[in-house]
Amino acid sequence: MYRGASGKLLLAYLREDQREAILEQVPLDAASRDRLRAELVAIRQAGYATSFGERQPEIASLAVPVRRRSGTIAAALAVSGPESRLRPERMQALLPTVRSTAEGLGRLLP
């Protein structure tokens, strides 16, 4: 859950106590765990997560939250592809469409 765009996004939006309970279990040293915490803060601020080769070599992902009407996070919607085709600038270009799609999905949820 701590690697890859979808997992990091979902982890970032957990309640702090839930997030910390998970972070204490991940096989990272203290410095790496602190870097991950900082990345999770940045994900919450940006409203999306990215990853490049974190779960599978040469695969990039962009993930956004799917929110219920109440505002709680129900899921992550992700777009993945080869790093050679899904570069950061392409992710930025796709972000509005992915967000819009996630919002549409969220409106369908109870």
Buried (B, 14 or more C-beta within 10 A) or exposed (E): BBBBBBBBBBBBBBEEEEBEEEBEEEEEEEEEBEEBBEBBEEBBEEBBBBBBEBEEEEBBBBBBBBBBEEEEBBBBBBBBBEBEEBBEEBBEEBBEEBBEBBBEBBEEEE
